[in-house]
Amino acid sequence: MIDPFIITDRTAISLSGGRTSAYMLHRVLEANGGLPDDVIVMFANTGKEDEATLRFVRDIGQHWHVPITWVEYRADAPGYALVDFDMASRNGEPFEALIGKRQYLPNPVTRFCTVELKIRAMHKHLTALGWKADGEGWDQMVGIRADEPRRVAKIRARPSPETVHETMVMPLNSAGVTKADVGAFWRAQPFDLELPNHNGVTYEGNCDLCFLKGRNIVQTLIVKKPGRAIWWAAQEGRSLNSKESGARFRNDRPSYQTMLERADRQQELFPGADLDADETIDCLCGDDA
């Protein structure tokens, strides 16, 4: 069997800032004796990642001696900016700018945040490098494990979701890697993502209070750190052309302001709730381990 981590074609590796995609990168470096030529590792920062995520991405580059390209969405041309750990947005500025440009909030049906803040921001940089202009395609390597069948199925149904130039590849799935494998790897490393791993899931990872995360998870994260909800509540309170005041990221649960007020009163919505059973909607914006 051919090692799925050996790279033979031009490849963009998507590093979400989570343990799974970082493990994938390590396997690539191991299989290829370093980062092959014509391969780029990219991290798209939305401004709503936990500070620990940004430190983790920085540490990966330093510990493994691999260049990581940090990109952020911009509302003005060329549509993105190159940043680094020190320059990276930390108060949701790219996300807020996108909402301002669209004039409505993303929601579970219209998830334009992932597409614009991450996928297209990275694609615009690849275009600037000439990856589309030369007529050749590339592989987009993403950290989807073998124990994530719904995400695997979605990608297989649309192997080139944004552009015909790009083909999605999932070496972790091909290699049968599970969250148990990822967890065992990081327990043996000299550095790690400094966010709790709960039964193989990092609830605080990726976009901190993403509206696709389960209701109990979001409420619990707000109780733990109420300040997380301030930005989200502010976006739901914005005056946008396409909505009346009071529109929300999701209409099937309380607003972020309501959840913040409950946290301030130290009232958990569902004390002792089973977070593992909470209904989180799959998204390709990052990994959960």
KOLKEKE-551636 format. One record per residue (C-alpha): residue in three letters; z, x, y. Coordinates in nm, 3 decimals. Each point is the difference from the previous one (the first is absolute). Example, Ala and Ser with C-alpha at 12.3 -4.5 7.8 and 13.67 -1.06 7.14 Angstrom:
2
@residu->ALA&up->0.780&east->1.230&north->-0.450
@residu->SER&up->-0.066&east->0.137&north->0.344
This chain:
289
@residu->MET&up->0.000&east->0.000&north->0.000
@residu->ILE&up->-0.092&east->0.127&north->0.345
@residu->ASP&up->0.301&east->0.060&north->0.224
@residu->PRO&up->-0.025&east->-0.280&north->0.263
@residu->PHE&up->0.162&east->0.228&north->0.258
@residu->ILE&up->-0.279&east->0.258&north->-0.011
@residu->ILE&up->-0.223&east->-0.052&north->0.303
@residu->THR&up->-0.373&east->0.065&north->-0.023
@residu->ASP&up->-0.127&east->-0.211&north->0.290
@residu->ARG&up->0.084&east->-0.028&north->0.367
@residu->THR&up->0.332&east->-0.182&north->0.021
@residu->ALA&up->0.238&east->-0.148&north->0.255
@residu->ILE&up->0.355&east->-0.019&north->-0.134
@residu->SER&up->0.207&east->-0.280&north->0.149
@residu->LEU&up->0.363&east->0.107&north->0.043
@residu->SER&up->0.207&east->-0.307&north->0.087
@residu->GLY&up->0.325&east->0.186&north->0.056
@residu->GLY&up->0.155&east->-0.133&north->-0.321
@residu->ARG&up->0.101&east->0.178&north->-0.318
@residu->THR&up->-0.288&east->-0.129&north->-0.211
@residu->SER&up->-0.290&east->0.122&north->0.213
@residu->ALA&up->0.186&east->0.328&north->0.059
@residu->TYR&up->0.033&east->0.045&north->-0.377
@residu->MET&up->-0.373&east->-0.068&north->-0.030
@residu->LEU&up->-0.068&east->0.276&north->0.253
@residu->HIS&up->0.218&east->0.241&north->-0.197
@residu->ARG&up->-0.195&east->-0.075&north->-0.318
@residu->VAL&up->-0.325&east->0.066&north->0.189
@residu->LEU&up->0.126&east->0.335&north->0.128
@residu->GLU&up->0.122&east->0.091&north->-0.347
@residu->ALA&up->-0.322&east->-0.097&north->-0.177
@residu->ASN&up->-0.228&east->0.174&north->0.250
@residu->GLY&up->0.205&east->0.309&north->0.077
@residu->GLY&up->0.047&east->-0.117&north->0.358
@residu->LEU&up->-0.196&east->-0.231&north->0.227
@residu->PRO&up->-0.371&east->0.019&north->-0.082
@residu->ASP&up->-0.263&east->0.054&north->0.267
@residu->ASP&up->-0.142&east->-0.313&north->0.161
@residu->VAL&up->0.325&east->-0.191&north->-0.064
@residu->ILE&up->0.216&east->-0.145&north->0.276
@residu->VAL&up->0.353&east->-0.139&north->-0.026
@residu->MET&up->0.070&east->-0.273&north->0.254
@residu->PHE&up->0.311&east->-0.186&north->0.117
@residu->ALA&up->-0.046&east->-0.303&north->0.227
@residu->ASN&up->0.306&east->-0.068&north->0.214
@residu->THR&up->0.054&east->-0.354&north->0.131
@residu->GLY&up->0.305&east->0.088&north->0.208
@residu->LYS&up->0.216&east->-0.225&north->-0.218
@residu->GLU&up->0.076&east->0.251&north->-0.275
@residu->ASP&up->0.357&east->0.114&north->-0.047
@residu->GLU&up->0.078&east->0.342&north->0.147
@residu->ALA&up->0.072&east->0.116&north->-0.355
@residu->THR&up->-0.362&east->-0.076&north->-0.092
@residu->LEU&up->-0.129&east->0.218&north->0.280
@residu->ARG&up->0.232&east->0.283&north->-0.104
@residu->PHE&up->-0.120&east->-0.038&north->-0.359
@residu->VAL&up->-0.367&east->0.034&north->0.097
@residu->ARG&up->0.083&east->0.305&north->0.212
@residu->ASP&up->0.201&east->0.154&north->-0.286
@residu->ILE&up->-0.280&east->-0.057&north->-0.251
@residu->GLY&up->-0.235&east->0.205&north->0.213
@residu->GLN&up->0.254&east->0.277&north->0.047
@residu->HIS&up->0.131&east->0.022&north->-0.357
@residu->TRP&up->-0.339&east->-0.026&north->-0.170
@residu->HIS&up->-0.198&east->0.191&north->0.264
@residu->VAL&up->-0.255&east->-0.276&north->0.034
@residu->PRO&up->-0.160&east->-0.118&north->0.327
@residu->ILE&up->0.062&east->-0.368&north->0.073
@residu->THR&up->-0.201&east->-0.182&north->0.266
@residu->TRP&up->0.211&east->-0.255&north->0.189
@residu->VAL&up->-0.197&east->-0.284&north->0.160
@residu->GLU&up->0.106&east->-0.295&north->0.215
@residu->TYR&up->-0.188&east->-0.308&north->0.115
@residu->ARG&up->-0.103&east->-0.019&north->0.366
@residu->ALA&up->-0.137&east->-0.309&north->0.174
@residu->ASP&up->-0.247&east->0.208&north->0.200
@residu->ALA&up->-0.291&east->0.209&north->-0.127
@residu->PRO&up->-0.027&east->0.180&north->-0.233
@residu->GLY&up->0.259&east->-0.234&north->-0.154
@residu->TYR&up->0.242&east->0.261&north->-0.128
@residu->ALA&up->0.187&east->0.314&north->0.099
@residu->LEU&up->0.110&east->0.309&north->-0.188
@residu->VAL&up->0.373&east->0.064&north->0.024
@residu->ASP&up->0.266&east->0.198&north->-0.184
@residu->PHE&up->0.368&east->-0.041&north->-0.086
@residu->ASP&up->0.116&east->0.066&north->0.357
@residu->MET&up->-0.268&east->-0.214&north->0.165
@residu->ALA&up->0.014&east->-0.293&north->-0.245
@residu->SER&up->0.086&east->-0.343&north->0.138
@residu->ARG&up->0.342&east->-0.128&north->-0.098
@residu->ASN&up->0.030&east->-0.330&north->0.183
@residu->GLY&up->-0.293&east->-0.197&north->-0.140
@residu->GLU&up->-0.240&east->0.095&north->0.280
@residu->PRO&up->-0.321&east->0.001&north->-0.213
@residu->PHE&up->0.094&east->-0.331&north->-0.164
@residu->GLU&up->0.092&east->-0.156&north->0.334
@residu->ALA&up->-0.329&east->0.116&north->0.154
@residu->LEU&up->-0.193&east->-0.158&north->-0.288
@residu->ILE&up->0.178&east->-0.334&north->0.045
@residu->GLY&up->-0.076&east->0.018&north->0.370
@residu->LYS&up->-0.367&east->0.058&north->-0.068
@residu->ARG&up->-0.028&east->-0.273&north->-0.262
@residu->GLN&up->0.221&east->-0.241&north->0.196
@residu->TYR&up->0.156&east->-0.146&north->-0.312
@residu->LEU&up->0.247&east->0.109&north->-0.266
@residu->PRO&up->-0.106&east->0.111&north->-0.348
@residu->ASN&up->0.122&east->-0.218&north->-0.283
@residu->PRO&up->-0.018&east->-0.018&north->-0.381
@residu->VAL&up->-0.348&east->-0.153&north->0.016
@residu->THR&up->-0.144&east->0.218&north->0.278
@residu->ARG&up->0.146&east->0.346&north->-0.061
@residu->PHE&up->-0.204&east->0.186&north->0.256
@residu->CYS&up->0.285&east->0.243&north->0.063
@residu->THR&up->-0.060&east->0.198&north->-0.321
@residu->VAL&up->-0.375&east->0.009&north->0.054
@residu->GLU&up->0.010&east->0.106&north->0.365
@residu->LEU&up->0.312&east->0.219&north->0.013
@residu->LYS&up->-0.066&east->0.189&north->-0.320
@residu->ILE&up->-0.336&east->-0.044&north->-0.171
@residu->ARG&up->-0.229&east->-0.012&north->0.304
@residu->ALA&up->0.200&east->0.258&north->0.193
@residu->MET&up->-0.056&east->0.244&north->-0.288
@residu->HIS&up->-0.365&east->-0.100&north->-0.038
@residu->LYS&up->-0.066&east->0.063&north->0.369
@residu->HIS&up->0.128&east->0.353&north->-0.038
@residu->LEU&up->-0.215&east->0.056&north->-0.307
@residu->THR&up->-0.297&east->-0.130&north->0.199
@residu->ALA&up->0.083&east->0.248&north->0.276
@residu->LEU&up->-0.011&east->0.273&north->-0.265
@residu->GLY&up->-0.350&east->-0.115&north->-0.094
@residu->TRP&up->0.090&east->-0.147&north->-0.338
@residu->LYS&up->-0.210&east->-0.312&north->0.056
@residu->ALA&up->-0.271&east->0.151&north->0.213
@residu->ASP&up->-0.117&east->0.240&north->-0.271
@residu->GLY&up->-0.073&east->-0.289&north->-0.235
@residu->GLU&up->0.233&east->0.120&north->-0.274
@residu->GLY&up->0.291&east->-0.206&north->-0.125
@residu->TRP&up->0.353&east->0.098&north->-0.090
@residu->ASP&up->0.288&east->-0.095&north->-0.224
@residu->GLN&up->0.309&east->-0.154&north->0.160
@residu->MET&up->0.297&east->0.094&north->-0.216
@residu->VAL&up->0.293&east->-0.243&north->0.015
@residu->GLY&up->0.343&east->0.003&north->-0.164
@residu->ILE&up->-0.015&east->-0.306&north->-0.224
@residu->ARG&up->0.196&east->0.040&north->-0.323
@residu->ALA&up->-0.067&east->-0.132&north->-0.350
@residu->ASP&up->0.293&east->-0.242&north->0.034
@residu->GLU&up->-0.159&east->-0.177&north->0.300
@residu->PRO&up->-0.261&east->-0.213&north->-0.177
@residu->ARG&up->-0.057&east->-0.246&north->0.287
@residu->ARG&up->-0.082&east->0.278&north->0.244
@residu->VAL&up->-0.220&east->0.172&north->-0.256
@residu->ALA&up->-0.191&east->-0.324&north->-0.061
@residu->LYS&up->-0.059&east->-0.054&north->0.371
@residu->ILE&up->-0.150&east->0.344&north->0.043
@residu->ARG&up->-0.214&east->-0.028&north->-0.310
@residu->ALA&up->-0.134&east->-0.330&north->0.133
@residu->ARG&up->-0.098&east->0.173&north->0.326
@residu->PRO&up->-0.044&east->0.374&north->-0.068
@residu->SER&up->-0.155&east->0.047&north->0.346
@residu->PRO&up->0.203&east->-0.244&north->0.213
@residu->GLU&up->-0.092&east->0.126&north->0.347
@residu->THR&up->-0.319&east->0.199&north->-0.028
@residu->VAL&up->-0.261&east->0.075&north->-0.264
@residu->HIS&up->0.050&east->0.367&north->0.078
@residu->GLU&up->0.346&east->-0.010&north->-0.155
@residu->THR&up->0.110&east->-0.044&north->-0.363
@residu->MET&up->0.366&east->-0.066&north->-0.075
@residu->VAL&up->0.150&east->0.214&north->-0.277
@residu->MET&up->0.344&east->-0.036&north->-0.159
@residu->PRO&up->0.088&east->0.311&north->-0.202
@residu->LEU&up->0.362&east->-0.110&north->-0.055
@residu->ASN&up->-0.121&east->-0.314&north->-0.172
@residu->SER&up->-0.249&east->0.196&north->-0.209
@residu->ALA&up->0.276&east->0.240&north->-0.105
@residu->GLY&up->0.241&east->-0.282&north->-0.093
@residu->VAL&up->0.256&east->0.105&north->0.261
@residu->THR&up->0.289&east->-0.244&north->0.061
@residu->LYS&up->0.279&east->-0.018&north->0.256
@residu->ALA&up->0.232&east->0.157&north->-0.258
@residu->ASP&up->-0.225&east->0.308&north->-0.005
@residu->VAL&up->-0.002&east->0.016&north->0.378
@residu->GLY&up->0.378&east->-0.034&north->0.018
@residu->ALA&up->0.056&east->0.275&north->-0.258
@residu->PHE&up->-0.230&east->0.234&north->0.191
@residu->TRP&up->0.181&east->-0.040&north->0.331
@residu->ARG&up->0.345&east->0.039&north->-0.153
@residu->ALA&up->-0.107&east->0.352&north->-0.100
@residu->GLN&up->-0.137&east->0.101&north->0.341
@residu->PRO&up->0.173&east->0.199&north->0.277
@residu->PHE&up->-0.086&east->-0.272&north->0.255
@residu->ASP&up->-0.055&east->-0.376&north->-0.013
@residu->LEU&up->-0.058&east->-0.312&north->0.207
@residu->GLU&up->0.341&east->-0.069&north->0.151
@residu->LEU&up->-0.013&east->-0.374&north->-0.064
@residu->PRO&up->0.180&east->-0.183&north->-0.285
@residu->ASN&up->-0.189&east->-0.055&north->-0.323
@residu->HIS&up->0.108&east->-0.336&north->-0.145
@residu->ASN&up->-0.113&east->-0.029&north->-0.361
@residu->GLY&up->-0.315&east->0.190&north->0.084
@residu->VAL&up->-0.072&east->-0.183&north->0.326
@residu->THR&up->0.055&east->0.131&north->0.353
@residu->TYR&up->0.053&east->-0.316&north->0.204
@residu->GLU&up->0.040&east->0.191&north->0.325
@residu->GLY&up->-0.325&east->0.189&north->-0.044
@residu->ASN&up->-0.337&east->-0.052&north->0.167
@residu->CYS&up->-0.001&east->-0.244&north->0.296
@residu->ASP&up->0.375&east->-0.062&north->0.040
@residu->LEU&up->0.017&east->-0.382&north->0.015
@residu->CYS&up->-0.353&east->-0.082&north->-0.110
@residu->PHE&up->-0.050&east->-0.376&north->-0.011
@residu->LEU&up->-0.137&east->0.035&north->-0.353
@residu->LYS&up->0.339&east->0.114&north->-0.128
@residu->GLY&up->0.211&east->-0.269&north->-0.162
@residu->ARG&up->0.228&east->-0.212&north->0.217
@residu->ASN&up->0.321&east->0.123&north->-0.163
@residu->ILE&up->-0.113&east->0.359&north->0.033
@residu->VAL&up->-0.075&east->-0.036&north->0.370
@residu->GLN&up->0.331&east->-0.174&north->0.070
@residu->THR&up->0.192&east->0.265&north->-0.193
@residu->LEU&up->-0.176&east->0.281&north->0.188
@residu->ILE&up->0.085&east->-0.165&north->0.332
@residu->VAL&up->0.365&east->-0.037&north->-0.100
@residu->LYS&up->0.005&east->0.368&north->-0.088
@residu->LYS&up->-0.163&east->0.107&north->0.329
@residu->PRO&up->-0.041&east->-0.287&north->0.251
@residu->GLY&up->-0.198&east->0.215&north->0.241
@residu->ARG&up->-0.294&east->-0.014&north->-0.236
@residu->ALA&up->-0.064&east->-0.364&north->0.093
@residu->ILE&up->-0.018&east->0.044&north->0.377
@residu->TRP&up->-0.365&east->0.107&north->0.008
@residu->TRP&up->-0.108&east->-0.275&north->-0.241
@residu->ALA&up->0.186&east->-0.267&north->0.194
@residu->ALA&up->-0.157&east->0.126&north->0.323
@residu->GLN&up->-0.352&east->-0.033&north->-0.146
@residu->GLU&up->0.071&east->-0.357&north->-0.108
@residu->GLY&up->0.115&east->-0.070&north->0.355
@residu->ARG&up->-0.311&east->0.141&north->0.169
@residu->SER&up->-0.231&east->-0.219&north->0.203
@residu->LEU&up->-0.335&east->0.031&north->-0.174
@residu->ASN&up->-0.318&east->-0.182&north->0.091
@residu->SER&up->-0.051&east->-0.151&north->-0.344
@residu->LYS&up->0.342&east->-0.151&north->-0.049
@residu->GLU&up->0.276&east->-0.194&north->0.160
@residu->SER&up->0.334&east->0.169&north->0.047
@residu->GLY&up->0.195&east->0.010&north->-0.324
@residu->ALA&up->-0.276&east->0.088&north->-0.247
@residu->ARG&up->0.117&east->0.222&north->-0.285
@residu->PHE&up->-0.128&east->0.251&north->-0.252
@residu->ARG&up->0.096&east->-0.256&north->-0.264
@residu->ASN&up->0.071&east->-0.371&north->0.035
@residu->ASP&up->0.160&east->-0.039&north->-0.341
@residu->ARG&up->0.329&east->0.169&north->0.093
@residu->PRO&up->0.226&east->0.056&north->0.303
@residu->SER&up->-0.121&east->0.202&north->0.294
@residu->TYR&up->0.105&east->0.362&north->0.038
@residu->GLN&up->0.219&east->-0.104&north->0.294
@residu->THR&up->0.181&east->-0.251&north->-0.220
@residu->MET&up->0.051&east->0.257&north->-0.274
@residu->LEU&up->0.127&east->0.246&north->0.261
@residu->GLU&up->0.251&east->-0.254&north->0.130
@residu->ARG&up->0.122&east->-0.062&north->-0.353
@residu->ALA&up->0.042&east->0.373&north->-0.050
@residu->ASP&up->0.197&east->0.026&north->0.325
@residu->ARG&up->0.234&east->-0.265&north->-0.138
@residu->GLN&up->0.019&east->0.201&north->-0.322
@residu->GLN&up->-0.138&east->-0.295&north->-0.194
@residu->GLU&up->-0.225&east->0.097&north->-0.286
@residu->LEU&up->-0.252&east->-0.271&north->-0.071
@residu->PHE&up->0.047&east->0.023&north->-0.374
@residu->PRO&up->0.314&east->0.200&north->-0.086
@residu->GLY&up->-0.046&east->0.185&north->-0.327
@residu->ALA&up->-0.368&east->-0.092&north->-0.024
@residu->ASP&up->-0.210&east->0.176&north->-0.263
@residu->LEU&up->-0.237&east->0.207&north->0.210
@residu->ASP&up->-0.204&east->0.096&north->-0.306
@residu->ALA&up->-0.093&east->-0.366&north->-0.042
@residu->ASP&up->-0.089&east->-0.044&north->0.367
@residu->GLU&up->-0.361&east->-0.096&north->0.058
@residu->THR&up->-0.174&east->0.284&north->0.177
@residu->ILE&up->-0.375&east->-0.031&north->0.062
@residu->ASP&up->-0.209&east->0.292&north->-0.125
@residu->CYS&up->-0.157&east->0.212&north->0.270
@residu->LEU&up->-0.206&east->0.317&north->-0.010
@residu->CYS&up->0.173&east->0.149&north->0.304
@residu->GLY&up->0.235&east->0.216&north->-0.204
@residu->ASP&up->0.195&east->0.058&north->-0.316
@residu->ASP&up->0.333&east->-0.150&north->-0.094
@residu->ALA&up->0.161&east->0.281&north->-0.201
